[in-house]
């Protein structure tokens, strides 16, 4: 028994070395995070190869319980048996891929075992399939979204899997074989499964830490680039921004262009990518013309005419303001293999944030040049307290839930961009206004989980025209004032209905109601109150009357059971 244990320990080492190498392959790392059919098929193929290797490296056991050592066990007499690590592989396949992957890998591994034994021991097909399906089913319910079961839990699953296998061997091959192989295979396969899953968990944990560090760096980066991108795209601001971006990222070179010229290039190849000269690379020209992000994984794809250019891979992203491409952000590596999915995701996020910062700068410039009270009142809707609260929430989430922090950062970008777009329009599609509300509420619900519930009753086309902020101001008013300190059960209902040639918009809450003394003044004037001034509602009311006439003013009804604010505007479609 001890000799068998040592021999199986050697075979286990082979599987674990292969597991370590596998986890370091980016293709496999992407597969374990996806839930698609293609990903399942790929996992089945990978783990089936492991199961076959386990069969081939097994230890042959003769009828007289003598151990036979061979480098690769391609076949054996029908009377002999094998001790191997196949159950380990099937266990891991079930935990990683679920019952379907585990069951299919067990089925295919069992078929190979039958072929290896010259069409003997058909029960291995059933037992291996059953092991994969049961472990996959259990693993599906005990693993978390970001990690697999803990080592001791995996070890228990390995013991369960091997016990099922041994039960079949006992029934069909006899107790003598079970006595010889049970303890060595039980120990090694359970320990091996635990180590295999621990390798995966170690990778996932490192990845989460990397994301947290990256998110923190992105926040610092965007904070430092904001003053320059608010100045618009010019040689000075682009040079400063590129220097900051390169300092906070791992790229070898950073470049920014407008639609025609290179505005700045910092890092490798700056000797021929010179500010003020026309855009050189075909890749950048294509992005500027099409407005689509492009990736270059080889030097030839970049299309730089300079023969000695050291740049070998690149991400080029459009910088957009109000849907129009005004330039490009270019990020380069001097080694093609350094361009990975992590860098691609980072670049996309940065391009979105920088575009928002440019839009902010454009809006500020317009507010300076155009003395229009309407624009100024709209700009007032971008609440700095809300913005800083959201940033603080995101910073806190980075320590507990990186994925939520990234999602909140994207929602903040969407909210900010929608606010800026509203500054420049008198009417926008209903869908755009709804997205603005959704991004606002997503951030509020991130700060206060389960505190608010928002429901919609939209009985109009998503393209119908509405004033910007008409929903967002009303929803924010409910969030701030309707529910006092109530922590749950707070409901906001938004309805949009077409009534003949008009569009009726209503936002209702189940809050505490409005003081009757304030109700008549609300929306008409600024009110001195401990909970706010009513400026946003007053601005919205003035905008509605200015756009559509007195009949479109805010209609407010309130009681201790809640408040409803209605708007009636002319029906217009895009």
C-alpha positions in Angstrom: 0.0 0.0 0.0 2.8 2.4 0.9 4.6 1.7 -2.5 1.3 2.4 -4.3 1.0 5.7 -2.3 4.5 6.8 -3.4 3.8 5.9 -7.1 0.5 7.7 -7.1 2.2 10.7 -5.4 4.5 10.9 -8.4 1.5 10.8 -10.8 -0.2 13.5 -8.7 2.9 15.7 -9.2 2.5 15.5 -13.0 -1.1 16.6 -12.8 -0.4 19.5 -10.4 2.5 20.8 -12.6 0.2 20.7 -15.6 -2.5 22.5 -13.5 0.0 25.3 -12.5 1.0 25.8 -16.2 -2.7 25.8 -17.2 -3.7 28.5 -14.8 -0.9 30.7 -16.2 -2.5 30.5 -19.7 -4.7 33.5 -20.4 -7.1 31.5 -22.6 -7.9 29.2 -19.6 -8.3 32.1 -17.2 -10.9 33.6 -19.5 -12.8 30.3 -19.8 -13.3 29.9 -16.1 -15.1 33.3 -15.8 -17.5 32.7 -18.8 -20.8 30.8 -18.8 -21.2 30.3 -22.5 -21.6 27.0 -24.3 -18.3 27.6 -26.2 -16.5 28.0 -22.8 -18.0 24.8 -21.5 -17.0 22.9 -24.6 -13.4 24.2 -24.3 -13.3 23.2 -20.6 -14.6 19.7 -21.4 -11.8 19.3 -24.0 -9.1 20.5 -21.6 -10.2 18.4 -18.6 -10.7 15.4 -20.8 -7.1 15.6 -21.9 -6.2 15.7 -18.2 -8.3 12.7 -17.5 -6.7 10.8 -20.4 -3.2 11.7 -19.0 -4.3 10.5 -15.6 -5.3 7.1 -17.2 -2.1 6.9 -19.2 0.1 7.6 -16.1 -1.7 5.2 -13.8 -0.2 2.3 -12.0 -1.1 -1.2 -13.3 -2.3 -3.7 -10.7 -2.4 -7.4 -11.7 -4.9 -10.0 -10.6 -2.5 -11.1 -7.9 -2.3 -7.4 -6.6 1.2 -7.0 -7.9 2.2 -3.4 -9.0 3.5 -2.9 -12.5 5.4 0.3 -13.3 5.4 1.6 -16.9 6.0 5.2 -18.2 2.7 5.2 -20.1 0.0 2.6 -19.7 -1.6 2.6 -23.1 -3.3 -0.8 -22.6 -3.6 -3.6 -20.1 -5.2 -7.1 -19.9 -8.8 -7.3 -19.0 -8.0 -9.1 -15.8 -5.8 -6.2 -14.5 -6.8 -2.9 -12.9 -5.4 0.7 -12.6 -4.8 3.1 -9.8 -4.8 6.6 -11.1 -5.7 10.3 -10.6 -8.7 10.4 -13.0 -11.2 11.0 -10.1 -9.1 14.1 -9.1 -9.5 15.6 -12.6 -13.2 14.8 -12.8 -13.7 16.4 -9.3 -11.9 19.6 -10.4 -13.8 19.7 -13.7 -17.1 19.5 -11.8 -16.2 22.3 -9.4 -14.9 24.6 -12.1 -17.4 23.9 -14.9 -20.5 22.6 -13.1 -22.5 19.4 -13.5 -22.5 19.4 -17.3 -18.7 19.8 -17.6 -18.1 17.4 -14.8 -20.5 14.8 -16.1 -19.2 14.9 -19.7 -15.5 14.8 -18.6 -16.4 11.8 -16.4 -18.2 10.1 -19.3 -15.3 10.6 -21.7 -12.7 9.7 -19.1 -14.6 6.6 -18.3 -14.8 5.6 -22.0 -11.0 6.0 -22.3 -10.5 3.8 -19.3 -12.7 1.1 -20.9 -10.7 1.3 -24.1 -7.5 1.2 -22.2 -8.6 -2.0 -20.5 -9.4 -3.7 -23.8 -13.2 -3.1 -23.4 -13.4 -4.3 -19.8 -14.8 -2.7 -16.6 -17.7 -0.8 -18.3 -18.9 0.4 -14.9 -16.2 3.1 -15.0 -18.3 5.0 -17.6 -21.3 5.1 -15.2 -19.2 5.8 -12.0 -17.1 8.5 -13.6 -20.1 10.3 -15.1 -21.9 10.1 -11.8 -19.0 11.5 -9.9 -18.6 14.5 -12.3 -22.3 15.3 -12.2 -22.7 15.0 -8.4 -19.6 17.1 -7.6 -20.5 19.7 -10.3 -24.0 20.0 -8.8 -22.7 20.5 -5.2 -19.9 22.8 -6.4 -22.4 25.0 -8.2 -24.2 25.8 -5.0 -21.2 26.2 -2.6 -18.8 28.3 -4.7 -19.0 32.2 -4.7 -18.9 34.4 -7.8 -15.2 35.2 -7.3 -13.7 32.1 -5.6 -14.0 28.3 -5.6 -14.6 26.3 -2.4 -12.0 26.4 0.4 -9.3 23.7 0.5 -11.0 21.6 3.2 -14.3 21.8 1.4 -12.6 20.7 -1.8 -10.9 17.9 0.1 -14.3 16.7 1.4 -15.7 16.7 -2.2 -12.6 14.7 -3.3 -13.3 12.1 -0.5 -17.0 12.0 -1.6 -15.9 11.5 -5.3 -13.4 8.7 -4.5 -15.9 7.0 -2.2 -18.5 6.8 -5.0 -15.8 5.4 -7.3 -14.7 2.8 -4.7 -18.3 1.7 -4.2 -18.5 0.8 -7.8 -15.1 -1.0 -7.7 -16.2 -2.9 -4.7 -19.4 -4.1 -6.4 -17.8 -5.0 -9.7 -14.2 -5.9 -8.9 -14.3 -7.1 -5.4 -13.2 -6.1 -1.9 -9.5 -7.2 -2.2 -8.8 -4.5 -4.8 -10.6 -1.8 -2.7 -8.5 -2.7 0.3 -5.3 -2.2 -1.6 -6.1 1.1 -3.4 -8.7 2.8 -1.2 -6.5 4.7 1.3 -3.8 5.8 -1.2 -6.3 7.0 -3.8 -8.6 8.6 -1.3 -5.8 10.6 0.3 -4.0 11.7 -2.9 -7.1 12.5 -5.0 -8.7 14.6 -2.2 -5.4 16.4 -1.5 -4.7 16.8 -5.2 -8.2 18.3 -5.9 -7.7 20.7 -2.9 -4.3 21.8 -4.2 -5.6 22.2 -7.8 -8.5 24.4 -6.6 -6.2 26.3 -4.3 -4.0 27.2 -7.3 -7.1 28.6 -9.0 -8.2 30.5 -5.9 -4.7 32.0 -5.5 -4.9 33.3 -9.1 -8.4 34.8 -8.5 -7.3 36.4 -5.3 -4.3 38.0 -6.9 -6.4 39.2 -9.8 -8.9 40.9 -7.4 -6.0 42.6 -5.6 -4.6 43.7 -9.0 -8.1 45.2 -9.9 -8.3 47.0 -6.6 -4.8 48.6 -7.1 -5.7 49.4 -10.7 -9.0 51.0 -9.7 -7.2 53.1 -7.1 -4.7 54.2 -9.6 -7.4 55.1 -12.1 -9.1 57.3 -9.6 -5.8 59.1 -8.9 -5.1 59.4 -12.6 -8.5 60.8 -13.5 -8.3 63.3 -10.7 -4.9 64.5 -11.9 -5.9 64.7 -15.6 -9.2 66.5 -15.0 -7.6 70.1 -14.9 -5.9 69.5 -18.3 -8.7 67.8 -20.2 -11.1 70.5 -19.0 -8.9 72.9 -21.0 -9.9 71.0 -24.2 -7.6 69.3 -26.7 -4.5 71.3 -27.3 -0.7 70.7 -27.4 -0.1 71.9 -23.8 -3.0 70.0 -22.1 -2.4 66.9 -24.1 1.3 66.9 -23.2 0.5 67.2 -19.5 -2.2 64.5 -19.7 0.0 62.0 -21.5 2.8 62.4 -19.0 0.3 61.7 -16.1 -1.3 58.7 -17.9 2.1 57.1 -18.6 3.2 57.6 -15.0 0.1 55.8 -13.6 0.0 52.9 -16.2 2.3 50.3 -17.5 2.3 51.4 -21.1 5.5 52.2 -22.9 4.1 55.2 -24.7 1.0 57.4 -24.6 -0.2 59.6 -27.4 -3.1 62.0 -28.0 -4.2 63.4 -31.3 -7.0 65.7 -32.6 -8.6 64.8 -35.9 -5.5 65.8 -37.9 -2.4 66.2 -35.9 -0.4 64.6 -33.1 -0.9 66.8 -30.0 1.4 64.8 -27.7 3.4 61.6 -27.5 5.3 60.6 -24.4 7.6 57.5 -24.2 9.0 55.1 -26.8 9.1 56.4 -30.4 8.7 60.0 -29.4 11.6 60.9 -31.7 9.3 60.5 -34.8 5.8 60.8 -33.2 6.2 64.5 -32.7 3.6 67.0 -31.5 2.3 69.3 -34.2 2.9 66.8 -37.0 0.2 65.0 -38.9 -1.0 61.7 -37.6 1.4 59.0 -38.8 -0.1 55.6 -38.2 -2.8 54.0 -40.3 -4.4 52.6 -37.1 -5.0 56.1 -35.6 -6.3 57.4 -38.9 -8.9 54.6 -39.0 -10.0 55.2 -35.4 -10.5 58.9 -36.0 -12.4 58.3 -39.2 -14.6 55.4 -37.9 -15.0 56.4 -34.2 -14.3 52.7 -33.2 -11.7 51.3 -30.9 -9.0 49.3 -32.6 -6.3 46.9 -31.3 -3.0 46.1 -32.8 -1.3 42.9 -31.7 1.6 43.1 -34.2 3.9 45.9 -35.4 2.5 45.7 -38.9 -1.1 46.4 -37.7 0.0 49.7 -36.2 1.1 50.9 -39.7 3.8 53.4 -38.6 5.8 54.4 -41.8 9.0 54.7 -39.7 10.9 51.5 -40.3 12.7 51.5 -36.9 9.6 52.3 -34.8 9.9 50.2 -31.6 6.1 50.1 -31.0 4.8 46.5 -31.5 1.2 46.6 -30.0 -1.3 49.3 -29.4 -4.8 50.3 -28.3 -6.3 53.3 -30.0 -9.5 54.7 -28.7 -11.7 57.5 -30.0 -12.2 60.6 -27.7 -15.8 61.7 -28.2 -17.8 64.7 -27.2 -21.6 64.7 -27.9 -21.2 61.6 -30.0 -18.6 63.2 -32.3 -15.0 61.9 -32.5 -12.6 64.9 -31.8 -9.4 62.9 -31.4 -7.8 59.7 -30.3 -6.1 58.3 -27.2 -3.2 55.9 -28.1 -1.5 53.5 -25.8 1.5 51.5 -26.9 3.7 48.6 -25.8 7.2 47.8 -27.2 6.5 44.1 -26.6 3.4 42.7 -28.4 2.7 40.0 -25.7 2.2 42.6 -23.0 -1.1 43.7 -24.5 -3.7 41.7 -22.5 -7.4 41.9 -21.6 -6.5 43.8 -18.4 -4.9 46.6 -20.4 -7.8 46.6 -23.0 -10.4 47.0 -20.2 -8.3 49.8 -18.5 -8.0 51.7 -21.8 -11.7 51.5 -22.5 -12.5 52.9 -19.1 -10.0 55.7 -19.4 -11.2 56.8 -22.8 -14.8 57.0 -21.5 -13.7 59.1 -18.5 -11.4 61.4 -20.5 -14.2 62.0 -23.0 -16.5 63.0 -20.1 -13.8 65.4 -18.9 -13.4 66.9 -22.3 -17.2 67.3 -22.5 -17.1 69.1 -19.1 -14.4 71.4 -20.4 -16.5 72.2 -23.5 -19.6 72.8 -21.4 -17.7 75.2 -19.2 -16.3 77.0 -22.2 -19.8 77.4 -23.6 -21.1 78.7 -20.3 -18.3 81.4 -20.3 -19.0 82.4 -23.9 -22.8 82.3 -23.8 -24.6 84.3 -21.1 -27.7 82.2 -21.1 -29.5 81.8 -17.8 -31.0 78.5 -19.0 -27.6 76.8 -19.4 -26.5 78.1 -16.0 -29.6 76.7 -14.3 -29.0 73.3 -16.0 -25.3 73.3 -14.9 -26.5 73.8 -11.3 -28.1 70.3 -11.5 -24.7 68.7 -11.4 -24.6 68.4 -7.6 -21.0 68.4 -6.3 -22.0 66.8 -3.0 -23.5 63.9 -4.9 -20.4 63.6 -7.0 -18.1 63.5 -4.0 -20.3 61.1 -2.1 -20.2 58.7 -5.1 -16.4 59.0 -5.2 -16.2 58.2 -1.5 -18.5 55.2 -2.0 -16.4 53.9 -4.9 -13.2 54.3 -2.8 -14.8 52.3 0.0 -16.0 49.5 -2.3 -12.4 49.1 -3.7 -11.5 47.4 -0.4 -14.5 45.0 -0.3 -16.0 44.5 -3.8 -13.8 45.6 -6.8 -16.4 44.6 -9.4 -19.0 46.8 -7.7 -16.5 49.6 -7.6 -15.9 49.3 -11.3 -19.6 49.2 -12.0 -20.2 52.2 -9.8 -17.4 54.1 -11.6 -19.0 53.4 -14.9 -22.4 54.6 -13.7 -20.8 57.8 -12.4 -19.3 58.4 -15.8 -22.7 57.8 -17.4 -24.5 60.1 -15.0 -21.8 62.8 -15.5 -21.9 62.5 -19.3 -25.7 62.7 -19.3 -25.7 65.8 -17.1 -23.3 67.5 -19.5 -25.3 66.5 -22.6 -28.4 67.9 -20.9 -26.7 71.3 -20.5 -26.5 71.7 -24.3 -30.0 70.5 -25.3 -33.5 71.8 -24.6 -35.1 68.4 -25.5 -33.7 64.9 -25.4 -35.1 61.4 -26.1 -37.0 59.8 -23.2 -34.6 56.8 -23.3 -31.6 59.1 -22.6 -33.4 60.7 -19.6 -34.3 57.3 -18.3 -30.6 56.2 -18.5 -29.7 59.3 -16.6 -32.2 58.4 -13.8 -30.9 54.8 -13.8 -27.3 55.8 -13.4 -28.3 58.2 -10.6 -30.3 55.5 -8.7 -27.6 52.9 -9.3 -25.2 55.1 -7.5 -27.6 55.8 -4.7 -28.4 52.1 -4.3 -24.7 51.4 -4.1 -24.4 53.8 -1.2 -27.7 52.6 0.5 -28.4 49.0 -0.6 -32.1 48.0 -0.5 -33.2 51.5 0.6 -35.0 52.5 -2.6 -37.1 50.7 -5.2 -37.8 52.4 -8.5 -40.5 51.1 -10.9 -41.5 52.3 -14.4 -44.7 52.4 -16.4 -43.7 53.7 -19.8 -46.5 53.8 -22.3 -44.8 55.9 -24.9 -42.0 55.6 -27.5 -38.4 55.7 -26.1 -37.7 58.3 -28.8 -40.3 60.8 -27.5 -38.8 64.2 -26.7 -38.7 65.4 -23.1 -36.8 68.3 -21.3 -33.4 67.2 -19.9 -33.5 66.5 -16.1 -37.3 66.4 -16.0 -37.3 62.9 -14.5 -33.9 63.1 -12.7 -34.8 66.2 -10.7 -38.1 64.8 -9.5 -36.5 61.4 -8.6 -33.7 63.1 -6.8 -36.2 65.3 -5.0 -37.9 62.2 -3.7 -34.7 60.6 -2.6 -33.6 63.6 -0.7 -36.8 64.8 0.9 -39.6 62.2 0.8 -38.5 59.4 3.1 -36.9 61.2 6.1 -34.7 58.6 7.9 -36.6 55.6 6.7 -34.2 52.8 5.8 -36.3 50.5 3.7 -39.7 50.3 1.9 -39.1 53.5 0.0 -40.8 53.3 -3.4 -40.6 55.7 -6.4 -42.9 55.1 -9.4 -42.3 56.8 -12.7 -45.0 56.8 -15.3 -45.0 58.3 -18.9 -48.2 58.2 -20.9 -49.4 59.7 -24.1 -52.7 61.5 -23.8 -53.9 62.6 -27.3 -51.3 65.3 -28.3 -49.7 65.5 -24.9 -47.3 63.5 -22.8 -48.0 63.1 -19.1 -45.0 62.5 -16.9 -45.5 61.6 -13.2 -43.2 60.7 -10.4 -44.8 59.4 -7.3 -43.4 58.3 -3.9 -44.7 56.7 -0.8 -42.9 59.1 1.5 -44.0 61.3 4.4 -45.6 64.0 2.3 -44.9 67.7 2.1 -45.8 70.3 4.7 -49.0 72.1 3.5 -47.4 75.4 4.3 -44.6 74.7 1.8 -46.7 73.0 -0.9 -48.1 76.1 -2.5 -44.6 77.7 -2.7 -42.7 74.6 -3.9 -41.6 75.0 -7.5 -42.4 78.7 -7.5 -39.6 80.1 -5.4 -36.5 79.3 -3.4 -37.5 78.2 0.1 -35.5 78.4 3.2 -35.8 74.9 4.8 -33.7 72.5 6.9 -34.0 69.9 4.2 -33.2 72.0 1.1 -34.1 75.1 -0.8 -36.3 73.8 -3.6 -34.0 75.4 -6.2 -34.0 72.4 -8.5 -37.8 72.2 -8.7 -38.1 76.0 -9.2 -35.6 75.8 -12.1 -37.4 72.9 -13.6 -40.7 74.7 -13.4 -39.3 77.8 -15.0 -37.8 75.7 -17.8 -41.1 74.0 -18.5 -43.1 77.2 -18.6 -40.4 78.8 -20.8 -40.5 75.9 -23.3 -44.2 75.0 -23.4 -46.2 77.7 -21.6 -48.0 78.0 -18.3 -50.1 74.8 -18.8 -46.9 72.7 -18.4 -46.1 73.8 -14.9 -45.4 71.4 -12.1 -48.6 69.9 -10.6 -47.9 68.7 -7.0 -50.2 66.7 -4.8 -49.2 65.4 -1.4 -50.5 63.7 1.6 -48.9 61.8 4.6 -49.0 58.7 2.3 -46.8 60.2 -0.4 -46.3 62.8 -3.0 -47.0 62.9 -6.8 -45.5 65.5 -9.2 -47.0 65.6 -12.7 -45.9 67.4 -15.9 -47.9 67.8 -19.0 -45.9 68.7 -22.2 -46.7 68.5 -25.9 -46.1 65.1 -27.5 -43.0 65.2 -29.8 -41.2 62.3 -31.4 -37.7 62.4 -32.9 
